[in-house]
Amino acid sequence: MRYTIFSLVLFLLSSCAAQSHPGRTNAEGCHTDRKTGETHCHNPKRSSASLSERQATGVDTFSQPIEITRSDSLLQLDYEGFTVWLDCARRGAVKFRYNAQHDTGSAKRYDQFFLDPKVPAACQQTSAKAYGRSYDRGHLLPANHLDHSETAIRQSNTMTNILPQAANMNRGAWLLTEEIIECYRDIDELLVIGGVIWGDNPSDDFFVKSHGVKTPDAFWKVIIRGMGQDERAIAWIVPNSPEATKRNLDRYLVSVDELERVTGEKIPVSDYAKHDKPAVSWLIPKGCNKG
């Protein structure tokens, strides 16, 4: 007998605690990721001369270079401030990762969606048009968490960061996880890792003809905060269904080790923190600006 992702989620319902990896930025807006040893420049300072030069030459922020690394059937796409792993066989992302730092930006969300001209056409969706049928062009990584950079916030609208998400889920449970990150990143730097569970349900694969991509059964996300004995994590597996509203988010809490068993991913969290699952999702702090 074949189990759907929904029965799997209900079976696994258990939880975690809190999140991330500190690392303050230097004068250039860069910091070192203590979990990988890599240096990231999330909000690099630009001189007025370089900005004027870009404006004078008409360089489009979307045309800025991205780093593409191939591994088996996956393409690792390093955009400004976030990374997406793209499955060429599925024409869609399987995982994303970024560091959510203190909110210092206010760049406006970009309205248009794009195919990425730097990514092979065979590896991405065939259209950037709206999906329809009560499905949103759902962001894996939200534009609002990249509002420190016009380039980054625009790159978040590439279809490599977009998949069909049930409207209630995208604007409900998934949105609430984004709001939790938005509030807690002002308390501590967060490491956010998430991804897709494709499943094998053909009944909702409405967009294969129009976009070349199937509809995922579920999405997962882990938020990591703190270091050493203070390291905590919280995780969810959210079904891609109309029932995944904000009110139901706590039903989708799982522990990190349970999430690893389902997804096959290795999450960089201390062993002691992998077994914890909070009774409820982290509460939105009073007075938090979620904008």
C-alpha positions as a Markdown table, in Angstrom:
| # | Residue | x | y | z |
|---|---|---|---|---|
| 1 | Met | 0.0 | 0.0 | 0.0 |
| 2 | Arg | 1.3 | 3.4 | -0.9 |
| 3 | Tyr | 1.1 | 6.2 | 1.7 |
| 4 | Thr | 0.7 | 9.8 | 0.7 |
| 5 | Ile | 2.8 | 12.6 | 2.1 |
| 6 | Phe | -0.2 | 13.7 | 4.2 |
| 7 | Ser | -0.4 | 10.5 | 6.1 |
| 8 | Leu | 3.4 | 10.6 | 6.5 |
| 9 | Val | 3.1 | 14.1 | 7.9 |
| 10 | Leu | 0.4 | 13.1 | 10.4 |
| 11 | Phe | 2.4 | 10.1 | 11.5 |
| 12 | Leu | 5.6 | 12.1 | 12.1 |
| 13 | Leu | 4.1 | 15.1 | 13.9 |
| 14 | Ser | 6.7 | 15.9 | 16.5 |
| 15 | Ser | 8.9 | 19.1 | 17.0 |
| 16 | Cys | 12.0 | 21.1 | 17.6 |
| 17 | Ala | 13.3 | 24.1 | 19.4 |
| 18 | Ala | 15.3 | 27.2 | 18.1 |
| 19 | Gln | 18.0 | 28.2 | 15.5 |
| 20 | Ser | 21.2 | 29.7 | 13.8 |
| 21 | His | 24.7 | 30.7 | 13.4 |
| 22 | Pro | 25.9 | 34.1 | 14.6 |
| 23 | Gly | 28.4 | 36.1 | 12.7 |
| 24 | Arg | 28.4 | 39.9 | 12.7 |
| 25 | Thr | 29.1 | 41.8 | 9.5 |
| 26 | Asn | 32.2 | 43.8 | 8.9 |
| 27 | Ala | 32.6 | 47.2 | 7.4 |
| 28 | Glu | 31.9 | 45.8 | 3.9 |
| 29 | Gly | 28.7 | 44.1 | 5.1 |
| 30 | Cys | 30.3 | 40.6 | 5.0 |
| 31 | His | 30.5 | 37.9 | 7.6 |
| 32 | Thr | 31.8 | 34.3 | 8.0 |
| 33 | Asp | 29.3 | 31.5 | 8.1 |
| 34 | Arg | 30.6 | 29.5 | 11.1 |
| 35 | Lys | 28.9 | 26.3 | 9.9 |
| 36 | Thr | 30.6 | 26.3 | 6.5 |
| 37 | Gly | 33.6 | 28.6 | 7.0 |
| 38 | Glu | 32.5 | 30.5 | 3.9 |
| 39 | Thr | 32.3 | 34.3 | 3.7 |
| 40 | His | 29.1 | 35.9 | 2.6 |
| 41 | Cys | 28.4 | 39.5 | 1.8 |
| 42 | His | 24.7 | 39.9 | 2.3 |
| 43 | Asn | 24.6 | 43.7 | 2.2 |
| 44 | Pro | 27.9 | 44.9 | 0.7 |
| 45 | Lys | 28.4 | 48.6 | 0.9 |
| 46 | Arg | 28.6 | 50.3 | -2.6 |
| 47 | Ser | 30.3 | 53.5 | -3.3 |
| 48 | Ser | 28.3 | 56.3 | -4.9 |
| 49 | Ala | 30.8 | 56.2 | -7.8 |
| 50 | Ser | 30.1 | 52.5 | -8.5 |
| 51 | Leu | 26.3 | 53.1 | -8.2 |
| 52 | Ser | 26.5 | 56.1 | -10.6 |
| 53 | Glu | 28.6 | 54.0 | -13.0 |
| 54 | Arg | 26.0 | 51.3 | -13.0 |
| 55 | Gln | 23.2 | 53.7 | -13.6 |
| 56 | Ala | 25.1 | 55.4 | -16.4 |
| 57 | Thr | 25.7 | 52.2 | -18.2 |
| 58 | Gly | 22.2 | 51.0 | -17.7 |
| 59 | Val | 23.3 | 47.7 | -16.0 |
| 60 | Asp | 20.2 | 45.8 | -14.9 |
| 61 | Thr | 20.4 | 44.5 | -11.4 |
| 62 | Phe | 18.9 | 41.2 | -12.5 |
| 63 | Ser | 21.8 | 40.8 | -14.9 |
| 64 | Gln | 24.4 | 40.6 | -12.2 |
| 65 | Pro | 26.4 | 37.4 | -12.2 |
| 66 | Ile | 25.4 | 34.3 | -10.3 |
| 67 | Glu | 27.6 | 31.3 | -9.6 |
| 68 | Ile | 26.3 | 28.0 | -10.9 |
| 69 | Thr | 27.8 | 24.7 | -9.7 |
| 70 | Arg | 26.8 | 21.3 | -11.2 |
| 71 | Ser | 26.6 | 18.2 | -9.0 |
| 72 | Asp | 25.0 | 15.1 | -10.5 |
| 73 | Ser | 21.6 | 16.2 | -11.7 |
| 74 | Leu | 21.5 | 19.3 | -9.5 |
| 75 | Leu | 22.6 | 22.8 | -10.2 |
| 76 | Gln | 23.6 | 24.9 | -7.2 |
| 77 | Leu | 22.6 | 28.5 | -7.9 |
| 78 | Asp | 24.3 | 31.1 | -5.7 |
| 79 | Tyr | 22.3 | 34.3 | -6.0 |
| 80 | Glu | 22.9 | 37.4 | -3.9 |
| 81 | Gly | 22.2 | 36.3 | -0.3 |
| 82 | Phe | 20.7 | 32.9 | -1.0 |
| 83 | Thr | 21.3 | 29.6 | -2.6 |
| 84 | Val | 18.9 | 27.3 | -4.5 |
| 85 | Trp | 19.6 | 23.7 | -5.6 |
| 86 | Leu | 17.8 | 23.0 | -8.9 |
| 87 | Asp | 16.8 | 19.5 | -10.1 |
| 88 | Cys | 17.1 | 19.6 | -13.9 |
| 89 | Ala | 15.1 | 16.4 | -14.2 |
| 90 | Arg | 12.2 | 18.0 | -12.4 |
| 91 | Arg | 12.7 | 21.6 | -13.7 |
| 92 | Gly | 12.3 | 22.8 | -10.1 |
| 93 | Ala | 14.3 | 23.5 | -6.9 |
| 94 | Val | 14.7 | 20.8 | -4.3 |
| 95 | Lys | 16.4 | 22.9 | -1.6 |
| 96 | Phe | 17.2 | 26.4 | -0.6 |
| 97 | Arg | 19.4 | 28.0 | 2.1 |
| 98 | Tyr | 20.2 | 31.5 | 3.5 |
| 99 | Asn | 21.2 | 33.5 | 6.5 |
| 100 | Ala | 18.5 | 35.8 | 7.8 |
| 101 | Gln | 20.2 | 38.7 | 9.4 |
| 102 | His | 18.9 | 41.9 | 11.2 |
| 103 | Asp | 16.4 | 43.6 | 9.1 |
| 104 | Thr | 18.0 | 46.8 | 7.8 |
| 105 | Gly | 16.4 | 47.1 | 4.4 |
| 106 | Ser | 13.2 | 48.4 | 2.8 |
| 107 | Ala | 13.5 | 47.6 | -0.9 |
| 108 | Lys | 10.1 | 47.0 | -2.5 |
| 109 | Arg | 9.0 | 43.6 | -3.7 |
| 110 | Tyr | 9.4 | 43.2 | -7.5 |
| 111 | Asp | 6.1 | 42.5 | -9.3 |
| 112 | Gln | 7.4 | 40.6 | -12.3 |
| 113 | Phe | 8.6 | 37.0 | -12.4 |
| 114 | Phe | 11.4 | 35.7 | -14.7 |
| 115 | Leu | 13.0 | 32.7 | -16.2 |
| 116 | Asp | 16.7 | 32.9 | -15.4 |
| 117 | Pro | 18.6 | 33.6 | -18.6 |
| 118 | Lys | 21.8 | 32.1 | -17.0 |
| 119 | Val | 20.3 | 28.8 | -16.2 |
| 120 | Pro | 20.0 | 26.1 | -19.0 |
| 121 | Ala | 16.4 | 26.1 | -20.4 |
| 122 | Ala | 16.2 | 22.3 | -19.9 |
| 123 | Cys | 16.7 | 22.7 | -16.2 |
| 124 | Gln | 14.0 | 25.3 | -15.4 |
| 125 | Gln | 10.3 | 25.9 | -15.9 |
| 126 | Thr | 9.1 | 26.8 | -19.4 |
| 127 | Ser | 7.0 | 29.8 | -18.4 |
| 128 | Ala | 7.0 | 32.5 | -15.8 |
| 129 | Lys | 3.2 | 33.1 | -16.1 |
| 130 | Ala | 0.8 | 32.6 | -13.2 |
| 131 | Tyr | -0.2 | 29.0 | -12.5 |
| 132 | Gly | -3.9 | 29.5 | -11.9 |
| 133 | Arg | -6.3 | 26.8 | -10.4 |
| 134 | Ser | -5.9 | 28.3 | -6.9 |
| 135 | Tyr | -2.2 | 27.9 | -6.9 |
| 136 | Asp | 0.3 | 30.8 | -6.4 |
| 137 | Arg | 3.7 | 31.3 | -7.8 |
| 138 | Gly | 5.0 | 30.4 | -4.3 |
| 139 | His | 8.5 | 31.6 | -3.2 |
| 140 | Leu | 10.7 | 29.1 | -1.6 |
| 141 | Leu | 12.7 | 31.9 | -0.1 |
| 142 | Pro | 10.6 | 35.1 | 0.5 |
| 143 | Ala | 11.4 | 38.4 | -1.2 |
| 144 | Asn | 10.8 | 40.2 | 2.1 |
| 145 | His | 13.9 | 38.6 | 3.7 |
| 146 | Leu | 16.1 | 40.1 | 1.0 |
| 147 | Asp | 14.9 | 43.6 | 1.2 |
| 148 | His | 18.4 | 44.9 | 2.0 |
| 149 | Ser | 19.2 | 44.6 | -1.8 |
| 150 | Glu | 17.3 | 45.4 | -4.9 |
| 151 | Thr | 19.3 | 42.8 | -6.8 |
| 152 | Ala | 18.6 | 40.1 | -4.3 |
| 153 | Ile | 14.9 | 40.9 | -3.9 |
| 154 | Arg | 14.5 | 40.8 | -7.7 |
| 155 | Gln | 16.4 | 37.6 | -8.1 |
| 156 | Ser | 14.0 | 36.0 | -5.6 |
| 157 | Asn | 11.4 | 36.3 | -8.4 |
| 158 | Thr | 13.2 | 34.0 | -10.7 |
| 159 | Met | 11.2 | 30.8 | -11.4 |
| 160 | Thr | 14.1 | 28.8 | -10.0 |
| 161 | Asn | 12.9 | 30.1 | -6.6 |
| 162 | Ile | 9.2 | 29.5 | -7.5 |
| 163 | Leu | 7.0 | 26.4 | -7.4 |
| 164 | Pro | 3.2 | 25.8 | -7.4 |
| 165 | Gln | 1.9 | 26.4 | -3.9 |
| 166 | Ala | -1.7 | 26.0 | -2.9 |
| 167 | Ala | -2.9 | 29.6 | -2.3 |
| 168 | Asn | -4.1 | 28.9 | 1.2 |
| 169 | Met | -0.8 | 27.2 | 2.1 |
| 170 | Asn | 1.3 | 30.0 | 0.5 |
| 171 | Arg | -0.6 | 32.7 | 2.3 |
| 172 | Gly | -1.2 | 30.6 | 5.4 |
| 173 | Ala | 1.1 | 28.1 | 7.1 |
| 174 | Trp | 4.1 | 28.9 | 4.8 |
| 175 | Leu | 3.6 | 32.6 | 5.3 |
| 176 | Leu | 3.6 | 32.2 | 9.1 |
| 177 | Thr | 7.0 | 30.5 | 9.0 |
| 178 | Glu | 8.3 | 33.5 | 7.0 |
| 179 | Glu | 6.8 | 35.9 | 9.6 |
| 180 | Ile | 8.5 | 34.0 | 12.4 |
| 181 | Ile | 11.8 | 34.3 | 10.6 |
| 182 | Glu | 11.1 | 38.0 | 10.0 |
| 183 | Cys | 10.6 | 38.7 | 13.7 |
| 184 | Tyr | 13.3 | 36.4 | 15.1 |
| 185 | Arg | 16.1 | 37.6 | 12.7 |
| 186 | Asp | 16.0 | 40.9 | 14.6 |
| 187 | Ile | 16.8 | 39.0 | 17.8 |
| 188 | Asp | 19.6 | 36.7 | 16.4 |
| 189 | Glu | 21.0 | 35.7 | 13.1 |
| 190 | Leu | 19.2 | 32.7 | 11.7 |
| 191 | Leu | 20.3 | 29.9 | 9.4 |
| 192 | Val | 17.3 | 28.8 | 7.3 |
| 193 | Ile | 17.2 | 25.6 | 5.2 |
| 194 | Gly | 14.2 | 24.4 | 3.4 |
| 195 | Gly | 13.1 | 22.3 | 0.5 |
| 196 | Val | 10.6 | 20.2 | -1.4 |
| 197 | Ile | 8.9 | 16.8 | -1.1 |
| 198 | Trp | 7.7 | 16.0 | -4.6 |
| 199 | Gly | 5.7 | 12.8 | -3.7 |
| 200 | Asp | 3.9 | 10.8 | -6.4 |
| 201 | Asn | 0.4 | 12.3 | -6.6 |
| 202 | Pro | -0.4 | 12.9 | -10.2 |
| 203 | Ser | -3.9 | 14.2 | -9.5 |
| 204 | Asp | -2.6 | 17.8 | -8.9 |
| 205 | Asp | 0.1 | 18.0 | -11.6 |
| 206 | Phe | -1.9 | 20.6 | -13.5 |
| 207 | Phe | 1.1 | 22.6 | -14.7 |
| 208 | Val | 3.2 | 20.0 | -16.6 |
| 209 | Lys | 2.0 | 21.2 | -20.0 |
| 210 | Ser | 2.0 | 25.0 | -19.2 |
| 211 | His | 5.2 | 25.2 | -17.1 |
| 212 | Gly | 6.9 | 21.8 | -17.4 |
| 213 | Val | 6.8 | 21.2 | -13.6 |
| 214 | Lys | 4.9 | 18.9 | -11.4 |
| 215 | Thr | 3.2 | 20.1 | -8.2 |
| 216 | Pro | 5.0 | 19.2 | -4.9 |
| 217 | Asp | 3.2 | 17.2 | -2.3 |
| 218 | Ala | 4.8 | 19.2 | 0.6 |
| 219 | Phe | 7.5 | 21.7 | 1.6 |
| 220 | Trp | 9.8 | 21.6 | 4.5 |
| 221 | Lys | 11.8 | 24.2 | 6.5 |
| 222 | Val | 14.2 | 24.3 | 9.4 |
| 223 | Ile | 15.3 | 27.4 | 11.3 |
| 224 | Ile | 18.5 | 27.2 | 13.4 |
| 225 | Arg | 19.6 | 29.7 | 16.0 |
| 226 | Gly | 22.4 | 30.0 | 18.5 |
| 227 | Met | 25.7 | 28.0 | 18.9 |
| 228 | Gly | 27.0 | 25.3 | 21.2 |
| 229 | Gln | 24.7 | 24.6 | 24.2 |
| 230 | Asp | 22.5 | 27.5 | 23.1 |
| 231 | Glu | 21.8 | 26.0 | 19.6 |
| 232 | Arg | 18.1 | 25.3 | 18.9 |
| 233 | Ala | 16.1 | 24.4 | 15.9 |
| 234 | Ile | 12.5 | 24.3 | 14.8 |
| 235 | Ala | 11.2 | 22.4 | 11.8 |
| 236 | Trp | 8.0 | 21.9 | 9.8 |
| 237 | Ile | 6.8 | 19.7 | 6.9 |
| 238 | Val | 3.9 | 21.6 | 5.4 |
| 239 | Pro | 1.5 | 19.8 | 3.0 |
| 240 | Asn | 0.9 | 21.6 | -0.2 |
| 241 | Ser | -2.9 | 21.7 | 0.3 |
| 242 | Pro | -5.7 | 24.2 | 1.1 |
| 243 | Glu | -5.9 | 22.9 | 4.6 |
| 244 | Ala | -2.4 | 24.3 | 5.4 |
| 245 | Thr | -3.6 | 27.5 | 7.0 |
| 246 | Lys | -1.9 | 29.6 | 9.7 |
| 247 | Arg | -4.1 | 28.1 | 12.3 |
| 248 | Asn | -2.9 | 24.6 | 11.4 |
| 249 | Leu | 0.9 | 25.3 | 11.3 |
| 250 | Asp | 1.5 | 23.6 | 14.7 |
| 251 | Arg | 0.1 | 20.3 | 13.2 |
| 252 | Tyr | 3.1 | 20.2 | 10.9 |
| 253 | Leu | 5.9 | 20.6 | 13.5 |
| 254 | Val | 8.5 | 17.8 | 13.4 |
| 255 | Ser | 11.8 | 17.2 | 15.0 |
| 256 | Val | 14.9 | 17.7 | 12.9 |
| 257 | Asp | 15.9 | 14.0 | 13.0 |
| 258 | Glu | 12.4 | 13.1 | 11.8 |
| 259 | Leu | 12.7 | 15.6 | 9.0 |
| 260 | Glu | 16.1 | 14.1 | 8.1 |
| 261 | Arg | 14.5 | 10.6 | 7.9 |
| 262 | Val | 11.8 | 11.8 | 5.5 |
| 263 | Thr | 13.9 | 14.0 | 3.3 |
| 264 | Gly | 17.3 | 12.3 | 3.4 |
| 265 | Glu | 18.9 | 15.7 | 4.1 |
| 266 | Lys | 21.6 | 16.2 | 6.7 |
| 267 | Ile | 20.8 | 19.3 | 8.7 |
| 268 | Pro | 23.8 | 21.1 | 10.4 |
| 269 | Val | 22.3 | 21.0 | 13.9 |
| 270 | Ser | 23.8 | 19.6 | 17.1 |
| 271 | Asp | 22.6 | 16.1 | 17.9 |
| 272 | Tyr | 21.0 | 17.1 | 21.2 |
| 273 | Ala | 18.9 | 19.7 | 19.3 |
| 274 | Lys | 17.7 | 17.3 | 16.7 |
| 275 | His | 15.3 | 15.4 | 19.0 |
| 276 | Asp | 13.5 | 18.4 | 20.4 |
| 277 | Lys | 10.1 | 19.5 | 19.2 |
| 278 | Pro | 8.3 | 22.5 | 20.7 |
| 279 | Ala | 4.6 | 22.1 | 21.6 |
| 280 | Val | 3.8 | 25.1 | 19.5 |
| 281 | Ser | 5.6 | 27.1 | 16.8 |
| 282 | Trp | 7.6 | 30.1 | 18.0 |
| 283 | Leu | 5.2 | 32.9 | 18.9 |
| 284 | Ile | 5.4 | 36.2 | 17.0 |
| 285 | Pro | 6.9 | 38.7 | 19.5 |
| 286 | Lys | 4.6 | 41.6 | 20.5 |
| 287 | Gly | 5.3 | 44.7 | 18.4 |
| 288 | Cys | 7.2 | 42.8 | 15.7 |
| 289 | Asn | 7.2 | 44.6 | 12.3 |
| 290 | Lys | 6.6 | 41.9 | 9.8 |
| 291 | Gly | 6.8 | 44.2 | 6.8 |
